[in-house]
Amino acid sequence: MSAFDALVRPALVRIGAPRGGYDRDGDRFWGTGFFIAPGWVLTCAHVVAEGGGAVWRNEPAVGITWQDGRDTRHSKGTVMLALPRPEDPDVRPEPWGFPDVALVRVPGTSKASCVMLADRPPARTTQVGLHGWSRETGELGIRQIHGDLSGVDAHALVTERALPVEGCSGGPVVDDVMGAVIGFNKGRWSHQGALVPLTDLRRLHDAPGGEYWAEALRDHDRHHLDHYLQSTDDRSDWTRAQRQSGGGHPLSPQLRTRLRGQFAALPEPINPGEIMDLVDQVKAWIRNDTTPDAFEDDPRRWCEGAALLYGLRAPGRTDPGDPGLDAVLLYAAHVVRRVSGRPGGVGDTTAFRNWIIDRAADAGPYLRREIDDLIGSGGSAALARVRERRARADVLLEIDTPRWDRRYPWRVKLLRDGHMVTPLHGDDRGVERAQLKKTLRGPLAEALRLGDNGPHLASVEAVLPRELFDEPLDTWRLEPPKGPDETWGATTLGQRRIVVIRDARRHDTEPSPEWRARWEAGVRGPLRATPLRAEVPGAGPDAHTPRVRRETPEETLERLREVEGGTVPVYCGPVGSGDGFMAMNAALAAGHPLALWRTGVHDHTDCAAFHVEADWLLADARTAHGLGEPIRSLRALVPERADLAWAETIAVLYDPPDRPPHAGRLEAPPLLGEEDP
């Protein structure tokens, strides 16, 4: 056995019916699992499903047989998290979809041996070991198969010459070069092994019970740091075994273990965007270039942000030392500064801060000074130059006019600093209008996680064809149910963050002079209201009986062209069809970048109050930049204020002429994976 084979074996567990329990199939052995931290076993969902409905009702219905030194122990575990879960607890789905994972809490296992999980994705080709329990040869025993990883994608690892045998489902897959677990066995396709990569498990953070996954990962990192500091036996320690095997990692195993354990003791990041904001700052300092990377990632823990920086070297570094640590040390200093005073975590950050400063003593002078400014004696002086915190990026949702079959092509992107666009997801084939909300929930939620920066939230800019201007995007709910009896999140998109509409057609050509002039006037302010569509006097049956008629499109266009700068068209009704549609076309042709209207298919009975409130709203906002937040605040108050019911249906046109998308744009394909067919 290799050193890593020897370390995996005591962490393997047999999963089956609990002792003394009922086994519906008459076979106590269901499959394999493995300890990732004391008290936590990872396995396949289809393995624990052998226990029937009791497993999915959070009962201690999973039998765990494990090794405590030389003694065999029998424990009962409870499934705290699984993905996907069966819709009906008593009906087993076939086949079981990816990632086919279950996290089992097993009390009384504080002395269990635990595998080490990889902190970065595997190479596309590497040597791997597949481990698990099996009866393939007749007698139940541990099996290990070594071979080559031949392919990696977002949801699966593929192996050649290394196929998991029956019973090994749920067992760990070890990168024999890196010396860490990179996934687990799921099954086989034809003559290839089908394995689930750890990177696909980030989605567990967003699943019902995701907090247990975060807890298990923290316990994993702290366990391995404690074990490394307390153990003197190379044979029982993953960190020392990695050091002896090499592996070509840009950072030494002992430094990685220490960093992961220290990060795990800190208060957690609020969102992935907060991590990526610090990664962006470190890369900008190391490279002396503020241009953001085109590639995005979706880190959920502080250590995952550090892994994105392995190997970056500080300027002015000439000594041999450990240059792979430069960017990671600077990132760690940023993290410590960011979480200072934040509740949560284990203990205080003093020891970690001192360790960072001590390690930086061997770095170059520029890096030492930067770290000292962040967390050392120069910290108070550096407060004056700390940049203003804000959202890392806004989210750009682009929906095109249907090309065929009434299907709307769409794209979701990040918009950095108002001009830098990073594509994330898209579907040029498109979906029908009725499917837009269901289709876009996931991509929007992911983009918003990356755009948010701690408590500073990204806005949503929806670039739409005019027929979709009344699509109630601000009422969408993106947070999935946390349990079978719960519904989608109570807070709507528009109550939590700024949501605005932009016109797709106008951005297909160069901005007109009128559009630019009206935008500049809106930025200067003040703002004032004018009707989007007005009624005009007409001829009655006789001279003494005047009649009011609707304004023609030509009259609307002429009137809206003549109003002064800073004027905002306001309409108490929908603009995606009918009279409102024609009037909105006139407003856009006249170069108006701002407008307010009411969505919904029914006539509104409170239009007089709406127009009065709109006047006050525009007066208080004063400028175009001040319009979004007051409307968001009004939407947030709707559940508590019956007199603000009109705000639930309000929509905002906010359409700067020089903000992407631009005419004739050429963009890269989505960078976070293709959409499923």
Phi, psi and omega in degrees: 000146172284169178300324182284327174301317181294328179282330181288319190307310182290346179272348180288145176230150171268135180247133180193196178290141178298149178298131181084356180267178181266127178247108188296333182262359180071021181226117187286342183262123181252325185170200188243152169215181179205146179285127172258344176197157176305126180091357185227125178242136177253139178202188177271146177295324182290341177287308181290341179297343176299341179278359176075199187299331181299327179298317185276353175264019177059036174266154177286071190251012182246119178277132181238120176250122188218170183256126172247091189067238179266356184264142175268128182247150177237123182228167176247134181241160179238130177287115181264339186202135176209148180208123353278151174271149177292142178295322176248118184303336185260005179237122182275122178287145177224128351283166179274124185286168176287150004274000174054057187232147174222138176249123187246127173273129183234100181294156174074026182238038183296339181262008183294144171284145186228143176285165172255128179274142179294149180255009176204160181296154179285162170294155183296332175228124179201172178269135184228158173237132178255129188233148176172175175266146182202156170251021185306325181259011178107312181260137180292124180197173180281133177241142175222130183234133181246142180193205185241139170281126185248354180190151180222131167224191188296332189240352185208149167254140182241134181241150172245143178061015176215096184249131177295136179269166183301132182100339181279353179306130183093354179277160186283152172248120185254130169284110186287347176271311180287328181078048180200159180283127181249356180176197178214159183288136173244313181177209179218149173243114178053245182253024180233148175276139178249113186238150180262122179283149177300328182298335179283351183272359175300331180295344177298332180299333183261357182274159172305126184089011182300336179295334178288324177297316178298319179296317180296320179293321176298315179298322178301310184294319180290324179299314184288329174292314178300317182295320179295319182288332186260339186272146174241002183257111180301332185288340184248016186230122182295321183297314180291325177295322176296319180298320181289330184273347183082250176102348175070020179283141181291349180233141183293150181302320182294324177292320179296316180297317180295315181298316181296318179294321179290318178299323182294339180274352183274161170303145186288154172295152181284323181200165179301325180299328177295321177293313182294331176297318178290322175300317178300316181296318181294315179298320180297321181288316182298317185269351185055045182208122183272001179293122182293154174293148176284336183268136178252159173226172184232060183289145180245346182229156181304320183293333178289329173293319178298322182296336178285351185246001182305130173093347178290135188249138182288152176293147178081004180281118180238338182281157183294308173032223180228074185298338178296346182269346189306300184295325181292320176298316179296318177299315179300320178297319177298318181297314180300318178296318183296320185271359181303124181084357180277135179291159180102179180086177181245114180072194178256180185263007187300312183297318180294318178300314181295323179296318179299314181296320179296316180294326180291345179297335179268000182271180180289165184296324181293317180293318179302317181293320181295317179293321177298321178296328183279313189227001182256210184292338180273004185299317182293324179290334183279350182302326184294335183254008176290128184289156181295132179283138177203177176302146180290324180199159168264166182251128181254118175252116179249125175237128183265161171297138182304141178263326177201154174056025178056035178255129185264111173296148183214159177213143174240129186222163167264143178239107184263129176055028175077000183213338184267117186254131174238111178293141177242303183220159177184164179212103181287343175286328175084171177226159177290157185303321182295341182260000184300312183297313181298320184288321189270348182305308183296307179300322178293316181299319179295315180297321180292324176300322180282331180279328179294148178229090186063232180281356182268114192262144177288148171270164176244124175248113182259113179265107194236153165293151189298333179293344179258009182299337181264005176297120188283064181303322185293344179265357179293148176243124187259341184280118183291160177301142178271352180201170185296335183261005182256162178249179178299151189318143185290332183271128180279166180302316183284341176281333184267329185212166179288130178232124181229159179253141173230155187268121182289322187295318183296332183278002174277351179228170177294143180299140179283157176302324180295319179298313179299315183297317181291327176294315179299321177294322178293325178292322178288320184075178357283171178256148178215157184262152169215148179297136174294318176230127184249158171265144182234150178297143177224176182282130177267187180296336174211175185295339183265000182235084179292154181229144178261131179237166179287146176288135177285159177304322180294320178292321178298314180299315182295318181295315183288338174288331187272343182292152185284166179299147183087001179275133184244117176296137182231137183217132180265067180172175181285155182236008181274354180198169174066211182299321180296324179297314180295321180291322177295320175303318180295318180297318179292322177296330179279000175089016182284126179265350184233142174197155174234140175205176180249132175271179179107151184269347184262153175294141179268138182261000183243036185294324180299315178295322180299315181294323177297314180295323179297320177301313180295319181300315181291323179295320180288324180292323177069314183230167179301319182292340181267007188274326189292313185294318177301323179291320176300318180297320178295317178299321181294334182274348185304316181298338184256348187232105179296330181287353179252021182302330180299332183290342180292335184250009183283140177233153187233126166269122178223098195226080177296144184286336186249025180253138181304152009279151179251156179298142176069026185289149174235122187232156176285160175291167179307142187253353180252024178108147180282155176288149177291146178299000000 
